[in-house]
């Protein structure tokens, strides 16, 4: 009788994930992630 064992590896990607960088809107002082080009609250452009 032959037995096959399968191993699975689970990667925990949330443990070492760095915090996202943010920028502060000069208009309403709200923090928005740098991936966004506009403020999420008031719509002011980052540039």
mmCIF file of the N, C-alpha and C atoms, coordinates in Angstrom:
data_MODEL
# 
_entry.id   MODEL 
# 
loop_
_atom_site.group_PDB 
_atom_site.id 
_atom_site.type_symbol 
_atom_site.label_atom_id 
_atom_site.label_alt_id 
_atom_site.label_comp_id 
_atom_site.label_asym_id 
_atom_site.label_entity_id 
_atom_site.label_seq_id 
_atom_site.pdbx_PDB_ins_code 
_atom_site.Cartn_x 
_atom_site.Cartn_y 
_atom_site.Cartn_z 
_atom_site.occupancy 
_atom_site.B_iso_or_equiv 
_atom_site.pdbx_formal_charge 
_atom_site.auth_seq_id 
_atom_site.auth_comp_id 
_atom_site.auth_asym_id 
_atom_site.auth_atom_id 
_atom_site.pdbx_PDB_model_num 
ATOM 1   N N  . UNK A 1 1  ? 0.839   -1.168 0.000  1.00 0.00 ? 1  UNK A N  1 
ATOM 2   C CA . UNK A 1 1  ? 0.000   0.000  0.000  1.00 0.00 ? 1  UNK A CA 1 
ATOM 3   C C  . UNK A 1 1  ? 0.893   1.244  0.000  1.00 0.00 ? 1  UNK A C  1 
ATOM 4   N N  . UNK A 1 2  ? 0.579   2.198  -0.840 1.00 0.00 ? 2  UNK A N  1 
ATOM 5   C CA . UNK A 1 2  ? 1.360   3.417  -0.977 1.00 0.00 ? 2  UNK A CA 1 
ATOM 6   C C  . UNK A 1 2  ? 0.545   4.603  -0.466 1.00 0.00 ? 2  UNK A C  1 
ATOM 7   N N  . UNK A 1 3  ? 1.211   5.473  0.257  1.00 0.00 ? 3  UNK A N  1 
ATOM 8   C CA . UNK A 1 3  ? 0.545   6.659  0.784  1.00 0.00 ? 3  UNK A CA 1 
ATOM 9   C C  . UNK A 1 3  ? 1.255   7.901  0.253  1.00 0.00 ? 3  UNK A C  1 
ATOM 10  N N  . UNK A 1 4  ? 0.490   8.841  -0.256 1.00 0.00 ? 4  UNK A N  1 
ATOM 11  C CA . UNK A 1 4  ? 1.048   10.091 -0.762 1.00 0.00 ? 4  UNK A CA 1 
ATOM 12  C C  . UNK A 1 4  ? 0.651   11.217 0.188  1.00 0.00 ? 4  UNK A C  1 
ATOM 13  N N  . UNK A 1 5  ? 1.640   12.000 0.564  1.00 0.00 ? 5  UNK A N  1 
ATOM 14  C CA . UNK A 1 5  ? 1.390   13.129 1.454  1.00 0.00 ? 5  UNK A CA 1 
ATOM 15  C C  . UNK A 1 5  ? 1.607   14.423 0.680  1.00 0.00 ? 5  UNK A C  1 
ATOM 16  N N  . UNK A 1 6  ? 0.624   15.291 0.718  1.00 0.00 ? 6  UNK A N  1 
ATOM 17  C CA . UNK A 1 6  ? 0.732   16.586 0.060  1.00 0.00 ? 6  UNK A CA 1 
ATOM 18  C C  . UNK A 1 6  ? 0.931   17.665 1.109  1.00 0.00 ? 6  UNK A C  1 
ATOM 19  N N  . UNK A 1 7  ? 1.931   18.504 0.876  1.00 0.00 ? 7  UNK A N  1 
ATOM 20  C CA . UNK A 1 7  ? 2.180   19.610 1.793  1.00 0.00 ? 7  UNK A CA 1 
ATOM 21  C C  . UNK A 1 7  ? 1.735   20.906 1.137  1.00 0.00 ? 7  UNK A C  1 
ATOM 22  N N  . UNK A 1 8  ? 1.113   21.746 1.915  1.00 0.00 ? 8  UNK A N  1 
ATOM 23  C CA . UNK A 1 8  ? 0.725   23.058 1.407  1.00 0.00 ? 8  UNK A CA 1 
ATOM 24  C C  . UNK A 1 8  ? 1.375   24.128 2.268  1.00 0.00 ? 8  UNK A C  1 
ATOM 25  N N  . UNK A 1 9  ? 1.767   25.186 1.633  1.00 0.00 ? 9  UNK A N  1 
ATOM 26  C CA . UNK A 1 9  ? 2.385   26.301 2.333  1.00 0.00 ? 9  UNK A CA 1 
ATOM 27  C C  . UNK A 1 9  ? 1.481   27.514 2.203  1.00 0.00 ? 9  UNK A C  1 
ATOM 28  N N  . UNK A 1 10 ? 1.195   28.130 3.319  1.00 0.00 ? 10 UNK A N  1 
ATOM 29  C CA . UNK A 1 10 ? 0.370   29.331 3.322  1.00 0.00 ? 10 UNK A CA 1 
ATOM 30  C C  . UNK A 1 10 ? 1.256   30.522 3.644  1.00 0.00 ? 10 UNK A C  1 
ATOM 31  N N  . UNK A 1 11 ? 1.237   31.500 2.767  1.00 0.00 ? 11 UNK A N  1 
ATOM 32  C CA . UNK A 1 11 ? 2.033   32.698 2.992  1.00 0.00 ? 11 UNK A CA 1 
ATOM 33  C C  . UNK A 1 11 ? 1.179   33.759 3.666  1.00 0.00 ? 11 UNK A C  1 
ATOM 34  N N  . UNK A 1 12 ? 1.665   34.264 4.771  1.00 0.00 ? 12 UNK A N  1 
ATOM 35  C CA . UNK A 1 12 ? 0.964   35.334 5.472  1.00 0.00 ? 12 UNK A CA 1 
ATOM 36  C C  . UNK A 1 12 ? 1.543   36.658 4.993  1.00 0.00 ? 12 UNK A C  1 
ATOM 37  N N  . UNK A 1 13 ? 0.862   37.298 4.065  1.00 0.00 ? 13 UNK A N  1 
ATOM 38  C CA . UNK A 1 13 ? 1.381   38.529 3.482  1.00 0.00 ? 13 UNK A CA 1 
ATOM 39  C C  . UNK A 1 13 ? 1.000   39.766 4.280  1.00 0.00 ? 13 UNK A C  1 
ATOM 40  N N  . UNK A 1 14 ? 0.155   39.623 5.272  1.00 0.00 ? 14 UNK A N  1 
ATOM 41  C CA . UNK A 1 14 ? -0.272  40.784 6.052  1.00 0.00 ? 14 UNK A CA 1 
ATOM 42  C C  . UNK A 1 14 ? 0.667   41.092 7.210  1.00 0.00 ? 14 UNK A C  1 
ATOM 43  N N  . UNK A 1 15 ? 1.515   40.144 7.592  1.00 0.00 ? 15 UNK A N  1 
ATOM 44  C CA . UNK A 1 15 ? 2.354   40.329 8.771  1.00 0.00 ? 15 UNK A CA 1 
ATOM 45  C C  . UNK A 1 15 ? 3.440   41.382 8.554  1.00 0.00 ? 15 UNK A C  1 
ATOM 46  N N  . UNK A 1 16 ? 4.112   41.346 7.399  1.00 0.00 ? 16 UNK A N  1 
ATOM 47  C CA . UNK A 1 16 ? 5.238   42.242 7.176  1.00 0.00 ? 16 UNK A CA 1 
ATOM 48  C C  . UNK A 1 16 ? 4.931   43.337 6.162  1.00 0.00 ? 16 UNK A C  1 
ATOM 49  N N  . UNK A 1 17 ? 3.665   43.595 5.923  1.00 0.00 ? 17 UNK A N  1 
ATOM 50  C CA . UNK A 1 17 ? 3.277   44.614 4.947  1.00 0.00 ? 17 UNK A CA 1 
ATOM 51  C C  . UNK A 1 17 ? 3.520   46.007 5.533  1.00 0.00 ? 17 UNK A C  1 
ATOM 52  N N  . UNK A 1 18 ? 4.299   46.832 4.818  1.00 0.00 ? 18 UNK A N  1 
ATOM 53  C CA . UNK A 1 18 ? 4.528   48.186 5.341  1.00 0.00 ? 18 UNK A CA 1 
ATOM 54  C C  . UNK A 1 18 ? 3.268   49.038 5.247  1.00 0.00 ? 18 UNK A C  1 
ATOM 55  N N  . UNK A 1 19 ? 3.185   50.019 6.103  1.00 0.00 ? 19 UNK A N  1 
ATOM 56  C CA . UNK A 1 19 ? 2.034   50.926 6.080  1.00 0.00 ? 19 UNK A CA 1 
ATOM 57  C C  . UNK A 1 19 ? 2.075   51.752 4.797  1.00 0.00 ? 19 UNK A C  1 
ATOM 58  N N  . UNK A 1 20 ? 0.921   52.070 4.269  1.00 0.00 ? 20 UNK A N  1 
ATOM 59  C CA . UNK A 1 20 ? 0.863   52.874 3.049  1.00 0.00 ? 20 UNK A CA 1 
ATOM 60  C C  . UNK A 1 20 ? 1.204   54.326 3.358  1.00 0.00 ? 20 UNK A C  1 
ATOM 61  N N  . UNK A 1 21 ? 1.937   54.920 2.436  1.00 0.00 ? 21 UNK A N  1 
ATOM 62  C CA . UNK A 1 21 ? 2.292   56.330 2.592  1.00 0.00 ? 21 UNK A CA 1 
ATOM 63  C C  . UNK A 1 21 ? 1.068   57.192 2.316  1.00 0.00 ? 21 UNK A C  1 
ATOM 64  N N  . UNK A 1 22 ? 0.980   58.286 3.007  1.00 0.00 ? 22 UNK A N  1 
ATOM 65  C CA . UNK A 1 22 ? -0.163  59.183 2.833  1.00 0.00 ? 22 UNK A CA 1 
ATOM 66  C C  . UNK A 1 22 ? 0.320   60.603 2.589  1.00 0.00 ? 22 UNK A C  1 
ATOM 67  N N  . UNK A 1 23 ? -0.543  61.402 2.055  1.00 0.00 ? 23 UNK A N  1 
ATOM 68  C CA . UNK A 1 23 ? -0.296  62.839 1.922  1.00 0.00 ? 23 UNK A CA 1 
ATOM 69  C C  . UNK A 1 23 ? -1.462  63.568 2.546  1.00 0.00 ? 23 UNK A C  1 
ATOM 70  N N  . UNK A 1 24 ? -1.196  64.744 3.081  1.00 0.00 ? 24 UNK A N  1 
ATOM 71  C CA . UNK A 1 24 ? -2.234  65.531 3.741  1.00 0.00 ? 24 UNK A CA 1 
ATOM 72  C C  . UNK A 1 24 ? -2.728  66.610 2.788  1.00 0.00 ? 24 UNK A C  1 
ATOM 73  N N  . UNK A 1 25 ? -4.012  66.654 2.597  1.00 0.00 ? 25 UNK A N  1 
ATOM 74  C CA . UNK A 1 25 ? -4.641  67.638 1.717  1.00 0.00 ? 25 UNK A CA 1 
ATOM 75  C C  . UNK A 1 25 ? -4.456  69.037 2.300  1.00 0.00 ? 25 UNK A C  1 
ATOM 76  N N  . UNK A 1 26 ? -3.935  69.973 1.510  1.00 0.00 ? 26 UNK A N  1 
ATOM 77  C CA . UNK A 1 26 ? -3.757  71.333 2.024  1.00 0.00 ? 26 UNK A CA 1 
ATOM 78  C C  . UNK A 1 26 ? -5.082  72.078 2.202  1.00 0.00 ? 26 UNK A C  1 
ATOM 79  N N  . UNK A 1 27 ? -6.139  71.576 1.593  1.00 0.00 ? 27 UNK A N  1 
ATOM 80  C CA . UNK A 1 27 ? -7.435  72.243 1.664  1.00 0.00 ? 27 UNK A CA 1 
ATOM 81  C C  . UNK A 1 27 ? -8.222  71.846 2.916  1.00 0.00 ? 27 UNK A C  1 
ATOM 82  N N  . UNK A 1 28 ? -8.383  70.534 3.138  1.00 0.00 ? 28 UNK A N  1 
ATOM 83  C CA . UNK A 1 28 ? -9.222  70.086 4.258  1.00 0.00 ? 28 UNK A CA 1 
ATOM 84  C C  . UNK A 1 28 ? -8.445  69.345 5.346  1.00 0.00 ? 28 UNK A C  1 
ATOM 85  N N  . UNK A 1 29 ? -7.132  69.178 5.151  1.00 0.00 ? 29 UNK A N  1 
ATOM 86  C CA . UNK A 1 29 ? -6.251  68.508 6.125  1.00 0.00 ? 29 UNK A CA 1 
ATOM 87  C C  . UNK A 1 29 ? -6.573  67.025 6.317  1.00 0.00 ? 29 UNK A C  1 
ATOM 88  N N  . UNK A 1 30 ? -7.219  66.409 5.344  1.00 0.00 ? 30 UNK A N  1 
ATOM 89  C CA . UNK A 1 30 ? -7.525  64.981 5.405  1.00 0.00 ? 30 UNK A CA 1 
ATOM 90  C C  . UNK A 1 30 ? -6.346  64.189 4.844  1.00 0.00 ? 30 UNK A C  1 
ATOM 91  N N  . UNK A 1 31 ? -6.068  63.003 5.393  1.00 0.00 ? 31 UNK A N  1 
ATOM 92  C CA . UNK A 1 31 ? -5.000  62.159 4.878  1.00 0.00 ? 31 UNK A CA 1 
ATOM 93  C C  . UNK A 1 31 ? -5.548  61.216 3.818  1.00 0.00 ? 31 UNK A C  1 
ATOM 94  N N  . UNK A 1 32 ? -4.822  61.103 2.692  1.00 0.00 ? 32 UNK A N  1 
ATOM 95  C CA . UNK A 1 32 ? -5.197  60.248 1.574  1.00 0.00 ? 32 UNK A CA 1 
ATOM 96  C C  . UNK A 1 32 ? -3.967  59.456 1.161  1.00 0.00 ? 32 UNK A C  1 
ATOM 97  N N  . UNK A 1 33 ? -4.130  58.199 0.725  1.00 0.00 ? 33 UNK A N  1 
ATOM 98  C CA . UNK A 1 33 ? -2.985  57.401 0.292  1.00 0.00 ? 33 UNK A CA 1 
ATOM 99  C C  . UNK A 1 33 ? -2.353  58.020 -0.941 1.00 0.00 ? 33 UNK A C  1 
ATOM 100 N N  . UNK A 1 34 ? -1.036  57.827 -1.095 1.00 0.00 ? 34 UNK A N  1 
ATOM 101 C CA . UNK A 1 34 ? -0.320  58.446 -2.208 1.00 0.00 ? 34 UNK A CA 1 
ATOM 102 C C  . UNK A 1 34 ? -0.714  57.861 -3.553 1.00 0.00 ? 34 UNK A C  1 
ATOM 103 N N  . UNK A 1 35 ? -1.356  56.711 -3.565 1.00 0.00 ? 35 UNK A N  1 
ATOM 104 C CA . UNK A 1 35 ? -1.805  56.138 -4.830 1.00 0.00 ? 35 UNK A CA 1 
ATOM 105 C C  . UNK A 1 35 ? -2.917  56.982 -5.448 1.00 0.00 ? 35 UNK A C  1 
ATOM 106 N N  . UNK A 1 36 ? -3.631  57.712 -4.623 1.00 0.00 ? 36 UNK A N  1 
ATOM 107 C CA . UNK A 1 36 ? -4.721  58.563 -5.106 1.00 0.00 ? 36 UNK A CA 1 
ATOM 108 C C  . UNK A 1 36 ? -4.176  59.922 -5.533 1.00 0.00 ? 36 UNK A C  1 
ATOM 109 N N  . UNK A 1 37 ? -4.703  60.445 -6.627 1.00 0.00 ? 37 UNK A N  1 
ATOM 110 C CA . UNK A 1 37 ? -4.276  61.755 -7.100 1.00 0.00 ? 37 UNK A CA 1 
ATOM 111 C C  . UNK A 1 37 ? -5.160  62.869 -6.564 1.00 0.00 ? 37 UNK A C  1 
ATOM 112 N N  . UNK A 1 38 ? -6.303  62.490 -6.006 1.00 0.00 ? 38 UNK A N  1 
ATOM 113 C CA . UNK A 1 38 ? -7.232  63.480 -5.455 1.00 0.00 ? 38 UNK A CA 1 
ATOM 114 C C  . UNK A 1 38 ? -7.588  63.111 -4.021 1.00 0.00 ? 38 UNK A C  1 
ATOM 115 N N  . UNK A 1 39 ? -7.892  64.122 -3.229 1.00 0.00 ? 39 UNK A N  1 
ATOM 116 C CA . UNK A 1 39 ? -8.318  63.931 -1.845 1.00 0.00 ? 39 UNK A CA 1 
ATOM 117 C C  . UNK A 1 39 ? -9.636  63.162 -1.838 1.00 0.00 ? 39 UNK A C  1 
ATOM 118 N N  . UNK A 1 40 ? -9.745  62.176 -0.964 1.00 0.00 ? 40 UNK A N  1 
ATOM 119 C CA . UNK A 1 40 ? -10.972 61.376 -0.905 1.00 0.00 ? 40 UNK A CA 1 
ATOM 120 C C  . UNK A 1 40 ? -12.137 62.147 -0.302 1.00 0.00 ? 40 UNK A C  1 
ATOM 121 N N  . UNK A 1 41 ? -11.864 63.195 0.468  1.00 0.00 ? 41 UNK A N  1 
ATOM 122 C CA . UNK A 1 41 ? -12.947 63.963 1.092  1.00 0.00 ? 41 UNK A CA 1 
ATOM 123 C C  . UNK A 1 41 ? -13.438 65.135 0.244  1.00 0.00 ? 41 UNK A C  1 
ATOM 124 N N  . UNK A 1 42 ? -12.501 65.976 -0.209 1.00 0.00 ? 42 UNK A N  1 
ATOM 125 C CA . UNK A 1 42 ? -12.937 67.201 -0.894 1.00 0.00 ? 42 UNK A CA 1 
ATOM 126 C C  . UNK A 1 42 ? -12.633 67.229 -2.389 1.00 0.00 ? 42 UNK A C  1 
ATOM 127 N N  . UNK A 1 43 ? -11.822 66.286 -2.889 1.00 0.00 ? 43 UNK A N  1 
ATOM 128 C CA . UNK A 1 43 ? -11.544 66.221 -4.323 1.00 0.00 ? 43 UNK A CA 1 
ATOM 129 C C  . UNK A 1 43 ? -10.400 67.099 -4.796 1.00 0.00 ? 43 UNK A C  1 
ATOM 130 N N  . UNK A 1 44 ? -9.680  67.745 -3.883 1.00 0.00 ? 44 UNK A N  1 
ATOM 131 C CA . UNK A 1 44 ? -8.554  68.588 -4.261 1.00 0.00 ? 44 UNK A CA 1 
ATOM 132 C C  . UNK A 1 44 ? -7.453  67.736 -4.880 1.00 0.00 ? 44 UNK A C  1 
ATOM 133 N N  . UNK A 1 45 ? -6.843  68.214 -5.973 1.00 0.00 ? 45 UNK A N  1 
ATOM 134 C CA . UNK A 1 45 ? -5.763  67.501 -6.642 1.00 0.00 ? 45 UNK A CA 1 
ATOM 135 C C  . UNK A 1 45 ? -4.499  67.549 -5.796 1.00 0.00 ? 45 UNK A C  1 
ATOM 136 N N  . UNK A 1 46 ? -3.733  66.470 -5.832 1.00 0.00 ? 46 UNK A N  1 
ATOM 137 C CA . UNK A 1 46 ? -2.495  66.409 -5.065 1.00 0.00 ? 46 UNK A CA 1 
ATOM 138 C C  . UNK A 1 46 ? -1.449  67.356 -5.637 1.00 0.00 ? 46 UNK A C  1 
ATOM 139 N N  . UNK A 1 47 ? -1.541  67.686 -6.936 1.00 0.00 ? 47 UNK A N  1 
ATOM 140 C CA . UNK A 1 47 ? -0.527  68.544 -7.553 1.00 0.00 ? 47 UNK A CA 1 
ATOM 141 C C  . UNK A 1 47 ? -1.036  69.908 -7.761 1.00 0.00 ? 47 UNK A C  1 
# 
